[in-house]
Amino acid sequence: MIAVAGGMVWLTSDPAFSVVPSTVSISGAHYTDPADIRAAMRLVGDARPATVVISTRSMEAAIEKLPAVASAEVRAVLPGTLVVSITERQPMLEWRIGDDAWLLDETGTAFAPVSRASADEQGDGATGTTLPAVDDLRADATMAAGDRLDAVDLEAVRTLGNVTPDLLDSSARALFLSLAEEEGWVLTAPDHWRAVFGHYTQTLLPTSRIPAQVQCLAALLADSERAVEVVTLAVSTDRCGTVVDGPPEPTLRPRKTPRPEPTKRPGRTPAP
């Protein structure tokens, strides 16, 4: 027993069996700052815990509390190494509020600022792309890491985020999605038209209405897309909603055809 106890004292006090924070191996961190991972593991400052007494499960649980981390695995490798492998949440959309923008995963959870994503990942935010964006224009809108969309808004953005010009047979180059205070969800074809889908609720105005609204929008655009400025999609049994037409295209007036010059009558030849 004395020998075992002495061995434990030696293992916990020998610097060779201590973990140096800067040497921790971390893989899988794209949206998560490695410094935040080390801080969650309490490997900051002068901390030099002994490998043999570290609770890797406790460290895993702490890392998994970070917003971008879906799961974590920590392995202790003697004499003094820790190997951390994490799996991160994957972005489904970008949520913009003024100058702030967040990446949201499939559950609608905000897990990292958009600045953590590469330019290729961000794209232009159009619907139907790998990372569609929502411009939240509501006056009281806020978002922070760990916040989650409610189920109704999540279903709305999942459905409307996949509505593309091709789906509508539209001549628009791209469509962009926003959420406004009064109008609710809006699809915009820049320099073209706006489609107001409105607000959704769990019971009275469910998101199950969206496919019918999209079908109505396609029908209205098929009739006269060039003339449409704003479509409010209040679908009922006998109507699709209301349409505000834009200014008519100028009609070119036909140019006047100039009158021919009168033909001069030849003068009389005087008699000899």
ZAFIVO-807636 format. One record per residue: residue number from 1; residue in one letter; x, y, z of N, C-alpha, C in turn. Coordinates in Angstrom, 3 decimals, padded with zeros to 6 digits. Layout:
N
> NUM:a:X:Y:Z:X:Y:Z:X:Y:Z
...
This chain:
272
> 1:m:000.824:-001.203:000.000:000.000:000.000:000.000:000.861:001.256:000.000
> 2:i:001.930:001.180:000.836:002.825:002.341:000.895:003.461:002.585:-000.465
> 3:a:003.823:001.486:-001.143:004.457:001.621:-002.458:003.493:002.222:-003.459
> 4:v:002.213:001.785:-003.413:001.197:002.312:-004.334:000.982:003.789:-004.071
> 5:a:000.853:004.130:-002.799:000.647:005.530:-002.444:001.822:006.382:-002.885
> 6:g:003.022:005.837:-002.690:004.193:006.581:-003.122:004.227:006.753:-004.620
> 7:g:003.763:005.715:-005.335:003.733:005.816:-006.789:002.767:006.877:-007.253
> 8:m:001.608:006.998:-006.615:000.627:008.007:-006.996:001.155:009.412:-006.726
> 9:v:001.827:009.554:-005.605:002.411:010.858:-005.307:003.429:011.242:-006.377
> 10:w:004.205:010.245:-006.774:005.226:010.512:-007.791:004.571:010.893:-009.127
> 11:l:003.498:010.144:-009.534:002.831:010.413:-010.807:002.155:011.782:-010.824
> 12:t:001.607:012.179:-009.696:000.892:013.452:-009.659:001.807:014.641:-009.445
> 13:s:003.027:014.384:-009.035:003.955:015.496:-008.781:005.044:015.615:-009.830
> 14:d:005.281:014.549:-010.593:006.327:014.589:-011.614:005.868:015.459:-012.784
> 15:p:006.640:016.503:-013.146:006.264:017.388:-014.261:006.054:016.641:-015.577
> 16:a:006.688:015.507:-015.738:006.546:014.761:-016.988:005.115:014.282:-017.202
> 17:f:004.340:014.118:-016.105:002.960:013.643:-016.192:001.949:014.789:-016.084
> 18:s:002.423:016.011:-016.216:001.548:017.179:-016.154:001.193:017.644:-017.565
> 19:v:-000.027:018.128:-017.724:-000.504:018.614:-019.020:-000.178:020.091:-019.164
> 20:v:000.511:020.437:-020.229:000.795:021.835:-020.540:-000.297:022.308:-021.511
> 21:p:-001.099:023.343:-021.153:-002.234:023.760:-021.978:-001.895:023.980:-023.454
> 22:s:-000.739:024.571:-023.718:-000.387:024.890:-025.109:-000.108:023.648:-025.948
> 23:t:000.100:022.503:-025.300:000.399:021.283:-026.057:-000.824:020.399:-026.286
> 24:v:-001.994:020.830:-025.794:-003.220:020.040:-025.983:-003.558:019.980:-027.470
> 25:s:-003.770:018.778:-027.971:-004.108:018.584:-029.381:-005.617:018.716:-029.566
> 26:i:-006.031:019.650:-030.431:-007.459:019.902:-030.669:-007.747:019.761:-032.160
> 27:s:-008.721:018.921:-032.495:-009.120:018.764:-033.896:-010.621:018.957:-034.032
> 28:g:-011.039:019.393:-035.222:-012.462:019.572:-035.503:-013.000:020.944:-035.187
> 29:a:-012.146:021.847:-034.701:-012.610:023.186:-034.318:-012.505:024.132:-035.506
> 30:h:-013.652:024.472:-036.082:-013.697:025.423:-037.194:-014.382:026.707:-036.759
> 31:y:-015.496:026.578:-036.058:-016.246:027.744:-035.583:-015.943:028.050:-034.116
> 32:t:-015.209:027.168:-033.454:-014.911:027.329:-032.030:-013.462:027.729:-031.840
> 33:d:-013.229:028.743:-031.020:-011.875:029.200:-030.722:-011.203:028.166:-029.800
> 34:p:-010.020:027.643:-030.181:-009.317:026.688:-029.317:-009.090:027.212:-027.903
> 35:a:-008.927:028.525:-027.776:-008.740:029.098:-026.438:-009.982:028.879:-025.582
> 36:d:-011.168:028.941:-026.202:-012.407:028.692:-025.454:-012.493:027.234:-025.022
> 37:i:-011.980:026.340:-025.859:-011.979:024.917:-025.509:-011.064:024.667:-024.312
> 38:r:-009.857:025.255:-024.349:-008.935:025.076:-023.226:-009.498:025.687:-021.948
> 39:a:-010.198:026.828:-022.097:-010.798:027.468:-020.921:-011.896:026.585:-020.325
> 40:a:-012.686:025.951:-021.197:-013.739:025.047:-020.702:-013.137:023.861:-019.960
> 41:m:-011.930:023.439:-020.378:-011.245:022.321:-019.726:-010.472:022.766:-018.483
> 42:r:-010.518:024.076:-018.198:-009.791:024.682:-017.079:-008.278:024.546:-017.249
> 43:l:-007.861:024.633:-018.489:-006.423:024.605:-018.778:-005.982:026.007:-019.174
> 44:v:-005.961:026.879:-018.208:-005.584:028.269:-018.450:-004.548:028.691:-017.417
> 45:g:-003.830:029.721:-017.761:-002.837:030.266:-016.831:-001.761:029.256:-016.478
> 46:d:-001.549:029.090:-015.185:-000.500:028.188:-014.707:-001.006:026.773:-014.433
> 47:a:-002.220:026.477:-014.853:-002.779:025.142:-014.571:-001.948:024.058:-015.241
> 48:r:-001.529:023.080:-014.468:-000.738:021.945:-014.978:-001.241:020.662:-014.323
> 49:p:-002.468:020.239:-014.639:-003.002:019.055:-013.958:-002.263:017.790:-014.376
> 50:a:-002.215:016.837:-013.487:-001.572:015.563:-013.787:-002.507:014.713:-014.636
> 51:t:-001.966:014.088:-015.645:-002.759:013.282:-016.576:-003.540:012.192:-015.869
> 52:v:-002.921:011.578:-014.846:-003.538:010.412:-014.205:-004.747:010.759:-013.345
> 53:v:-004.953:012.037:-013.006:-006.088:012.390:-012.150:-007.145:013.210:-012.904
> 54:i:-006.922:013.436:-014.192:-007.870:014.225:-014.982:-009.136:013.416:-015.253
> 55:s:-010.293:014.051:-015.113:-011.577:013.435:-015.476:-011.906:013.865:-016.907
> 56:t:-011.635:012.995:-017.857:-011.883:013.340:-019.261:-013.379:013.526:-019.518
> 57:r:-014.217:012.774:-018.815:-015.664:012.917:-019.030:-016.149:014.290:-018.601
> 58:s:-015.621:014.790:-017.501:-015.994:016.135:-017.045:-015.560:017.183:-018.058
> 59:m:-014.384:016.977:-018.628:-013.903:017.913:-019.650:-014.788:017.868:-020.893
> 60:e:-015.193:016.681:-021.300:-016.076:016.539:-022.465:-017.396:017.283:-022.228
> 61:a:-017.960:017.105:-021.032:-019.232:017.765:-020.709:-019.087:019.281:-020.741
> 62:a:-017.952:019.783:-020.264:-017.720:021.230:-020.250:-017.569:021.768:-021.670
> 63:i:-016.850:021.044:-022.520:-016.656:021.477:-023.907:-017.987:021.485:-024.659
> 64:e:-018.837:020.495:-024.380:-020.123:020.382:-025.080:-021.100:021.486:-024.704
> 65:k:-020.775:022.273:-023.705:-021.605:023.427:-023.355:-021.296:024.635:-024.242
> 66:l:-020.190:024.582:-024.982:-019.862:025.672:-025.901:-020.876:025.673:-027.043
> 67:p:-021.357:026.849:-027.490:-022.475:026.925:-028.440:-022.275:026.153:-029.744
> 68:a:-021.057:026.145:-030.285:-020.842:025.527:-031.592:-020.541:024.035:-031.518
> 69:v:-020.366:023.494:-030.316:-019.942:022.104:-030.166:-021.150:021.183:-030.021
> 70:a:-021.246:020.188:-030.903:-022.307:019.184:-030.813:-021.877:018.032:-029.909
> 71:s:-020.625:017.613:-030.021:-020.116:016.539:-029.164:-018.601:016.671:-029.044
> 72:a:-018.048:016.081:-027.993:-016.606:016.172:-027.748:-016.081:014.858:-027.190
> 73:e:-014.815:014.571:-027.512:-014.131:013.405:-026.960:-012.749:013.844:-026.488
> 74:v:-012.418:013.494:-025.262:-011.112:013.843:-024.686:-010.411:012.562:-024.271
> 75:r:-009.154:012.406:-024.736:-008.355:011.228:-024.370:-007.062:011.684:-023.703
> 76:a:-006.708:011.023:-022.604:-005.441:011.293:-021.926:-004.414:010.267:-022.396
> 77:v:-003.289:010.766:-022.860:-002.217:009.901:-023.356:-000.979:010.153:-022.501
> 78:l:-000.530:009.120:-021.819:000.658:009.268:-020.967:001.897:009.520:-021.818
> 79:p:002.838:010.321:-021.313:002.864:010.785:-019.922:002.057:012.057:-019.669
> 80:g:001.991:013.009:-020.633:001.335:014.277:-020.299:000.620:014.923:-021.464
> 81:t:-000.139:014.145:-022.205:-000.795:014.688:-023.396:-002.309:014.493:-023.311
> 82:l:-003.039:015.514:-023.764:-004.494:015.408:-023.913:-004.843:015.598:-025.395
> 83:v:-005.702:014.710:-025.908:-006.138:014.782:-027.303:-007.642:015.057:-027.307
> 84:v:-008.033:016.173:-027.922:-009.434:016.600:-027.953:-009.958:016.546:-029.391
> 85:s:-011.068:015.854:-029.591:-011.726:015.798:-030.901:-013.154:016.296:-030.726
> 86:i:-013.550:017.283:-031.498:-014.908:017.800:-031.368:-015.646:017.705:-032.701
> 87:t:-016.945:017.568:-032.601:-017.838:017.638:-033.756:-018.706:018.872:-033.575
> 88:e:-018.691:019.753:-034.556:-019.404:021.015:-034.421:-020.763:020.989:-035.116
> 89:r:-021.613:021.902:-034.704:-022.877:022.126:-035.398:-022.584:022.619:-036.817
> 90:q:-023.465:022.306:-037.746:-023.286:022.741:-039.121:-024.315:023.820:-039.468
> 91:p:-023.891:024.889:-040.130:-024.810:025.988:-040.418:-025.857:025.623:-041.461
> 92:m:-027.111:026.012:-041.168:-028.203:025.835:-042.113:-028.602:027.164:-042.736
> 93:l:-028.441:028.247:-041.968:-028.798:029.564:-042.473:-028.058:030.647:-041.702
> 94:e:-028.145:031.843:-042.236:-027.539:033.021:-041.614:-028.672:033.941:-041.166
> 95:w:-028.584:034.432:-039.929:-029.627:035.311:-039.387:-029.008:036.686:-039.140
> 96:r:-029.518:037.702:-039.828:-028.940:039.046:-039.754:-029.854:039.992:-038.991
> 97:i:-029.262:040.727:-038.048:-029.971:041.779:-037.320:-029.065:043.005:-037.326
> 98:g:-029.365:043.949:-038.186:-028.496:045.120:-038.307:-027.105:044.708:-038.745
> 99:d:-026.107:045.113:-037.954:-024.716:044.777:-038.279:-024.302:043.408:-037.745
> 100:d:-025.161:042.773:-036.950:-024.842:041.457:-036.393:-025.389:040.354:-037.288
> 101:a:-024.664:039.262:-037.379:-025.121:038.115:-038.169:-024.640:036.841:-037.495
> 102:w:-025.542:035.848:-037.427:-025.256:034.603:-036.724:-025.482:033.399:-037.624
> 103:l:-024.707:032.354:-037.369:-024.925:031.078:-038.034:-025.889:030.261:-037.178
> 104:l:-026.921:029.692:-037.821:-027.896:028.848:-037.137:-027.845:027.444:-037.724
> 105:d:-027.958:026.436:-036.854:-027.943:025.057:-037.342:-029.360:024.572:-037.628
> 106:e:-029.509:023.286:-037.904:-030.818:022.742:-038.301:-031.861:022.809:-037.199
> 107:t:-031.428:022.986:-035.956:-032.380:023.125:-034.858:-032.776:024.582:-034.634
> 108:g:-032.186:025.503:-035.412:-032.462:026.917:-035.236:-031.653:027.553:-034.131
> 109:t:-030.574:026.897:-033.704:-029.727:027.414:-032.625:-028.610:028.284:-033.186
> 110:a:-028.471:029.490:-032.649:-027.376:030.384:-033.036:-026.110:029.921:-032.324
> 111:f:-025.101:029.525:-033.106:-023.927:028.933:-032.455:-022.617:029.660:-032.724
> 112:a:-022.581:030.561:-033.702:-021.326:031.281:-033.972:-021.626:032.512:-034.815
> 113:p:-020.826:033.570:-034.640:-020.989:034.724:-035.536:-020.593:034.351:-036.958
> 114:v:-021.212:035.001:-037.920:-020.933:034.693:-039.326:-019.470:034.939:-039.677
> 115:s:-018.816:035.806:-038.932:-017.402:036.094:-039.200:-016.530:034.859:-039.068
> 116:r:-017.019:033.825:-038.364:-016.244:032.588:-038.230:-016.319:031.734:-039.509
> 117:a:-017.272:032.023:-040.389:-017.420:031.260:-041.635:-016.584:031.897:-042.733
> 118:s:-016.136:031.069:-043.660:-015.349:031.591:-044.779:-016.259:032.319:-045.765
> 119:a:-015.650:033.115:-046.645:-016.419:033.845:-047.653:-017.166:032.885:-048.568
> 120:d:-016.553:031.751:-048.879:-017.211:030.755:-049.737:-018.443:030.178:-049.056
> 121:e:-018.379:029.990:-047.741:-019.526:029.457:-047.011:-020.679:030.452:-046.990
> 122:q:-020.352:031.738:-046.848:-021.389:032.744:-046.694:-022.179:032.973:-047.978
> 123:g:-021.531:033.084:-049.098:-022.232:033.334:-050.349:-022.960:034.672:-050.321
> 124:d:-024.060:034.787:-051.100:-024.798:036.049:-051.157:-026.075:036.010:-050.326
> 125:g:-026.384:034.858:-049.721:-027.553:034.766:-048.860:-028.866:034.519:-049.581
> 126:a:-028.829:034.257:-050.877:-030.059:034.024:-051.631:-030.710:032.710:-051.219
> 127:t:-032.011:032.620:-051.411:-032.720:031.377:-051.120:-032.215:030.267:-052.038
> 128:g:-032.276:029.045:-051.518:-031.871:027.904:-052.323:-030.377:027.667:-052.380
> 129:t:-029.580:028.544:-051.752:-028.128:028.361:-051.727:-027.750:027.538:-050.494
> 130:t:-026.462:027.254:-050.357:-026.024:026.439:-049.222:-026.204:027.159:-047.889
> 131:l:-026.246:028.501:-047.907:-026.439:029.254:-046.668:-027.368:030.447:-046.935
> 132:p:-028.679:030.194:-047.027:-029.611:031.315:-047.211:-029.610:032.212:-045.980
> 133:a:-029.926:033.485:-046.184:-029.899:034.455:-045.086:-031.296:035.016:-044.839
> 134:v:-031.553:035.367:-043.577:-032.787:036.055:-043.197:-032.398:037.400:-042.621
> 135:d:-032.972:038.475:-043.171:-032.784:039.809:-042.607:-033.934:040.077:-041.643
> 136:d:-033.638:040.075:-040.354:-034.649:040.321:-039.328:-034.747:041.829:-039.121
> 137:l:-035.842:042.426:-039.620:-036.018:043.878:-039.603:-036.888:044.353:-038.448
> 138:r:-037.264:043.463:-037.544:-038.123:043.846:-036.429:-037.367:044.736:-035.441
> 139:a:-038.066:045.717:-034.898:-037.418:046.713:-034.042:-036.822:046.106:-032.780
> 140:d:-037.478:045.094:-032.217:-037.010:044.527:-030.946:-036.215:043.243:-031.135
> 141:a:-035.763:042.969:-032.347:-035.058:041.711:-032.622:-033.695:041.687:-031.942
> 142:t:-033.395:040.570:-031.305:-032.082:040.346:-030.699:-031.689:038.890:-030.910
> 143:m:-030.404:038.623:-030.843:-029.916:037.247:-030.910:-028.542:037.172:-030.280
> 144:a:-028.278:036.054:-029.605:-026.978:035.822:-028.978:-026.662:034.335:-029.103
> 145:a:-025.416:033.997:-028.856:-024.988:032.598:-028.939:-025.836:031.737:-028.003
> 146:g:-026.355:030.637:-028.550:-027.180:029.730:-027.764:-028.668:029.982:-027.894
> 147:d:-029.061:031.150:-028.438:-030.491:031.419:-028.646:-031.036:030.496:-029.730
> 148:r:-032.342:030.190:-029.642:-032.948:029.267:-030.598:-034.253:029.848:-031.137
> 149:l:-034.479:029.711:-032.442:-035.744:030.127:-033.036:-036.882:029.279:-032.492
> 150:d:-038.077:029.884:-032.423:-039.213:029.054:-032.031:-039.583:028.144:-033.198
> 151:a:-040.365:027.123:-032.907:-040.651:026.076:-033.886:-041.344:026.622:-035.131
> 152:v:-042.217:027.621:-034.968:-042.961:028.166:-036.105:-042.026:028.908:-037.059
> 153:d:-041.186:029.790:-036.509:-040.245:030.523:-037.366:-039.236:029.586:-038.028
> 154:l:-038.825:028.554:-037.305:-037.870:027.597:-037.876:-038.482:026.891:-039.080
> 155:e:-039.738:026.463:-038.964:-040.400:025.782:-040.084:-040.622:026.746:-041.242
> 156:a:-040.933:028.004:-040.935:-041.143:029.003:-041.986:-039.864:029.229:-042.787
> 157:v:-038.748:029.390:-042.095:-037.506:029.661:-042.803:-037.016:028.428:-043.552
> 158:r:-037.281:027.251:-043.025:-036.901:026.027:-043.746:-037.636:025.932:-045.076
> 159:t:-038.925:026.302:-045.080:-039.736:026.180:-046.289:-039.481:027.332:-047.255
> 160:l:-039.561:028.568:-046.758:-039.379:029.727:-047.631:-037.944:029.851:-048.116
> 161:g:-036.997:029.353:-047.321:-035.597:029.413:-047.727:-035.274:028.556:-048.925
> 162:n:-036.210:027.689:-049.317:-036.006:026.830:-050.478:-036.820:027.268:-051.697
> 163:v:-037.512:028.406:-051.571:-038.271:028.929:-052.710:-037.321:029.722:-053.603
> 164:t:-037.150:029.268:-054.819:-036.189:029.871:-055.751:-036.907:030.398:-056.990
> 165:p:-036.243:031.232:-057.788:-036.854:031.675:-059.048:-037.276:030.519:-059.948
> 166:d:-036.466:029.475:-059.988:-036.816:028.319:-060.826:-038.114:027.675:-060.357
> 167:l:-038.298:027.577:-059.051:-039.518:026.972:-058.519:-040.749:027.775:-058.927
> 168:l:-040.594:029.101:-059.019:-041.707:029.983:-059.380:-041.788:030.224:-060.887
> 169:d:-040.817:029.671:-061.616:-040.717:029.956:-063.054:-040.628:031.465:-063.279
> 170:s:-039.809:032.109:-062.440:-039.662:033.565:-062.458:-038.407:033.962:-063.225
> 171:s:-038.437:035.169:-063.754:-037.266:035.693:-064.461:-036.288:036.376:-063.516
> 172:a:-036.619:036.429:-062.204:-035.736:037.077:-061.227:-034.395:036.341:-061.145
> 173:r:-033.333:037.099:-060.894:-032.002:036.495:-060.778:-031.864:035.721:-059.487
> 174:a:-032.407:036.262:-058.389:-032.301:035.622:-057.075:-033.401:036.156:-056.179
> 175:l:-033.695:035.427:-055.101:-034.687:035.847:-054.122:-034.044:035.926:-052.744
> 176:f:-034.520:036.894:-051.940:-033.964:037.087:-050.611:-035.104:037.171:-049.595
> 177:l:-034.838:036.623:-048.403:-035.876:036.460:-047.390:-035.668:037.434:-046.232
> 178:s:-036.773:038.018:-045.769:-036.700:038.929:-044.621:-037.918:038.719:-043.725
> 179:l:-037.807:039.225:-042.500:-038.889:039.139:-041.519:-039.114:040.537:-040.975
> 180:a:-040.282:041.131:-041.309:-040.569:042.516:-040.950:-041.619:042.593:-039.845
> 181:e:-041.645:043.745:-039.180:-042.555:043.959:-038.053:-044.017:043.792:-038.453
> 182:e:-044.443:044.524:-039.465:-045.846:044.527:-039.867:-046.158:043.450:-040.898
> 183:e:-045.298:043.297:-041.889:-045.603:042.401:-043.003:-045.319:040.931:-042.710
> 184:g:-044.462:040.657:-041.764:-044.075:039.270:-041.503:-043.017:038.806:-042.487
> 185:w:-043.160:037.578:-042.974:-042.167:037.002:-043.884:-042.358:037.554:-045.296
> 186:v:-041.237:037.968:-045.906:-041.281:038.590:-047.237:-040.176:038.005:-048.109
> 187:l:-040.546:037.655:-049.338:-039.569:037.273:-050.358:-039.417:038.433:-051.320
> 188:t:-038.164:038.792:-051.604:-037.908:039.939:-052.478:-037.048:039.541:-053.662
> 189:a:-037.511:039.952:-054.833:-036.697:039.864:-056.042:-036.190:041.277:-056.293
> 190:p:-034.922:041.563:-055.990:-034.420:042.939:-056.072:-034.704:043.599:-057.422
> 191:d:-035.150:044.872:-057.333:-035.472:045.664:-058.535:-036.570:045.020:-059.373
> 192:h:-037.419:044.223:-058.702:-038.424:043.465:-059.446:-039.753:043.487:-058.685
> 193:w:-039.914:042.590:-057.695:-041.162:042.501:-056.944:-040.906:042.007:-055.523
> 194:r:-041.940:042.173:-054.672:-041.914:041.683:-053.289:-043.158:040.844:-053.055
> 195:a:-042.991:039.708:-052.384:-044.118:038.833:-052.049:-044.243:038.765:-050.531
> 196:v:-045.363:039.253:-049.998:-045.599:039.287:-048.555:-046.368:038.030:-048.154
> 197:f:-045.707:037.157:-047.389:-046.329:035.909:-046.937:-047.025:036.076:-045.591
> 198:g:-046.624:037.099:-044.820:-047.278:037.374:-043.551:-046.663:036.634:-042.367
> 199:h:-047.331:036.734:-041.229:-046.897:036.066:-039.997:-047.533:034.682:-039.910
> 200:y:-046.887:033.803:-039.159:-047.417:032.457:-038.946:-047.551:032.198:-037.449
> 201:t:-048.525:031.359:-037.107:-048.740:030.960:-035.719:-048.906:029.445:-035.669
> 202:q:-048.962:028.924:-034.465:-049.050:027.479:-034.297:-050.384:026.911:-034.785
> 203:t:-051.484:027.690:-034.622:-052.806:027.147:-034.933:-053.561:027.939:-036.003
> 204:l:-053.787:029.237:-035.790:-054.638:030.006:-036.701:-054.004:030.226:-038.071
> 205:l:-052.720:030.494:-038.103:-052.020:030.739:-039.368:-050.786:029.837:-039.443
> 206:p:-050.978:028.547:-039.603:-049.844:027.612:-039.571:-048.986:027.694:-040.824
> 207:t:-047.776:027.204:-040.692:-046.844:027.211:-041.837:-047.275:026.228:-042.927
> 208:s:-048.245:025.397:-042.650:-048.749:024.489:-043.683:-049.423:025.249:-044.818
> 209:r:-049.679:026.561:-044.622:-050.253:027.396:-045.678:-049.224:027.752:-046.749
> 210:i:-047.956:027.623:-046.431:-046.927:028.135:-047.333:-046.973:027.503:-048.723
> 211:p:-047.091:026.177:-048.875:-047.135:025.622:-050.238:-048.235:026.225:-051.100
> 212:a:-049.429:026.476:-050.523:-050.509:027.101:-051.286:-050.156:028.535:-051.648
> 213:q:-049.498:029.256:-050.733:-049.070:030.622:-051.029:-048.051:030.651:-052.166
> 214:v:-047.119:029.713:-052.133:-046.108:029.639:-053.183:-046.765:029.334:-054.525
> 215:q:-047.739:028.435:-054.522:-048.445:028.083:-055.754:-049.197:029.294:-056.308
> 216:c:-049.834:030.056:-055.425:-050.528:031.265:-055.848:-049.562:032.300:-056.411
> 217:l:-048.422:032.466:-055.749:-047.427:033.418:-056.223:-046.960:033.057:-057.625
> 218:a:-046.699:031.784:-057.849:-046.256:031.348:-059.177:-047.322:031.648:-060.227
> 219:a:-048.585:031.440:-059.871:-049.676:031.700:-060.823:-049.790:033.187:-061.134
> 220:l:-049.681:034.027:-060.110:-049.769:035.473:-060.326:-048.613:035.985:-061.187
> 221:l:-047.415:035.468:-060.924:-046.262:035.903:-061.712:-046.358:035.415:-063.151
> 222:a:-046.937:034.246:-063.334:-047.073:033.709:-064.684:-047.971:034.606:-065.530
> 223:d:-048.964:035.238:-064.891:-049.887:036.099:-065.636:-049.225:037.402:-066.084
> 224:s:-048.502:038.034:-065.163:-047.936:039.356:-065.510:-046.804:039.729:-064.573
> 225:e:-045.715:038.974:-064.589:-044.622:039.242:-063.660:-044.038:040.633:-063.841
> 226:r:-043.965:041.101:-065.088:-043.332:042.404:-065.335:-044.110:043.546:-064.697
> 227:a:-045.421:043.358:-064.535:-046.250:044.441:-063.999:-046.353:044.404:-062.480
> 228:v:-045.988:043.276:-061.850:-046.174:043.113:-060.403:-045.110:043.877:-059.626
> 229:e:-045.565:044.596:-058.582:-044.629:045.276:-057.681:-044.674:044.650:-056.292
> 230:v:-045.881:044.476:-055.739:-046.057:043.867:-054.423:-047.216:042.877:-054.481
> 231:v:-046.990:041.672:-053.949:-048.039:040.659:-053.842:-048.235:040.345:-052.362
> 232:t:-049.460:040.483:-051.864:-049.790:040.083:-050.502:-050.571:038.780:-050.587
> 233:l:-049.968:037.702:-050.116:-050.498:036.363:-050.336:-051.446:035.946:-049.211
> 234:a:-052.686:036.488:-049.266:-053.740:036.108:-048.334:-054.624:035.092:-049.043
> 235:v:-054.204:033.847:-049.009:-054.859:032.799:-049.800:-056.190:032.396:-049.174
> 236:s:-057.245:032.310:-050.013:-058.544:031.794:-049.602:-059.051:030.865:-050.688
> 237:t:-060.282:030.411:-050.558:-060.798:029.439:-051.530:-060.964:030.022:-052.917
> 238:d:-061.173:031.326:-053.001:-061.446:031.920:-054.316:-060.461:032.999:-054.732
> 239:r:-059.394:033.184:-053.974:-058.430:034.228:-054.337:-057.055:033.917:-053.766
> 240:c:-056.047:034.515:-054.376:-054.668:034.314:-053.918:-054.190:035.438:-053.023
> 241:g:-054.824:036.599:-053.146:-054.377:037.751:-052.370:-054.551:039.004:-053.176
> 242:t:-053.741:040.003:-052.863:-053.831:041.275:-053.577:-052.520:041.575:-054.278
> 243:v:-052.626:042.273:-055.386:-051.455:042.612:-056.187:-051.426:044.105:-056.407
> 244:v:-050.285:044.714:-056.154:-050.064:046.119:-056.493:-049.168:046.147:-057.709
> 245:d:-049.684:046.709:-058.786:-048.898:046.779:-060.013:-047.933:047.936:-059.959
> 246:g:-046.801:047.743:-060.591:-045.824:048.817:-060.710:-046.234:049.761:-061.813
> 247:p:-045.474:050.838:-062.009:-045.805:051.768:-063.089:-045.732:051.071:-064.434
> 248:p:-046.676:051.370:-065.306:-046.644:050.711:-066.616:-045.400:051.089:-067.391
> 249:e:-044.966:050.174:-068.216:-043.810:050.465:-069.054:-044.188:051.525:-070.077
> 250:p:-043.292:052.471:-070.354:-043.621:053.544:-071.312:-043.911:052.957:-072.688
> 251:t:-044.976:053.510:-073.302:-045.334:053.072:-074.644:-044.708:054.019:-075.657
> 252:l:-043.983:053.467:-076.564:-043.331:054.284:-077.579:-044.359:054.718:-078.608
> 253:r:-044.487:056.033:-078.799:-045.415:056.545:-079.803:-044.806:056.403:-081.190
> 254:p:-045.628:055.971:-082.143:-045.066:055.821:-083.494:-044.630:057.161:-084.070
> 255:r:-043.565:057.116:-084.738:-043.052:058.339:-085.356:-043.904:058.684:-086.565
> 256:k:-044.119:059.968:-086.731:-044.910:060.415:-087.870:-044.149:060.180:-089.172
> 257:t:-044.900:059.729:-090.152:-044.297:059.574:-091.476:-044.338:060.915:-092.187
> 258:p:-043.200:061.420:-092.596:-043.210:062.751:-093.250:-044.019:062.731:-094.552
> 259:r:-044.747:063.846:-094.754:-045.527:063.950:-095.983:-044.587:064.142:-097.180
> 260:p:-044.960:063.513:-098.281:-044.104:063.717:-099.466:-044.219:065.153:-099.990
> 261:e:-043.139:065.631:-100.512:-043.130:066.968:-101.109:-044.093:066.983:-102.292
> 262:p:-044.874:068.040:-102.424:-045.776:068.107:-103.595:-044.990:068.092:-104.891
> 263:t:-045.532:067.375:-105.876:-044.860:067.271:-107.174:-045.118:068.538:-107.989
> 264:k:-044.042:069.132:-108.421:-044.177:070.362:-109.224:-044.682:070.023:-110.629
> 265:r:-045.685:070.798:-111.061:-046.226:070.589:-112.411:-045.304:071.282:-113.422
> 266:p:-044.999:070.541:-114.464:-044.084:071.163:-115.465:-044.680:072.438:-116.065
> 267:g:-043.868:073.411:-116.271:-044.333:074.672:-116.869:-044.716:074.507:-118.349
> 268:r:-045.579:075.395:-118.841:-045.988:075.339:-120.252:-044.881:075.834:-121.173
> 269:t:-044.787:075.084:-122.256:-043.796:075.519:-123.261:-044.441:076.605:-124.126
> 270:p:-043.833:077.773:-124.243:-044.474:078.882:-125.020:-044.604:078.490:-126.501
> 271:a:-045.731:078.920:-127.097:-045.972:078.622:-128.530:-044.949:079.335:-129.378
> 272:p:-044.563:078.702:-130.457:-043.580:079.370:-131.343:-044.230:080.566:-132.030
